[in-house]
């Protein structure tokens, strides 16, 4: 059985169990994008991560970006820009 990680949620909702390997791929891609962009909308983050993984990802990139982004927020690695519409995210 492959390693799994239980994700966290910034609003203390139930996390999900996902593949540690997929988590690490998406997390690394999010960090790369945010180091280049500083602040980015969630939609553009998903698109940029899609380009970053370059089709070498099995599964819904958007779903994994959402899940991993929430986990990274809960762990204090990234944060939402307050009162931004659409939602902006940046490194913490």
Order of alpha helices (4+ residues) and beta strands (2+ residues): beta-beta-alpha-beta-alpha-alpha-beta-beta
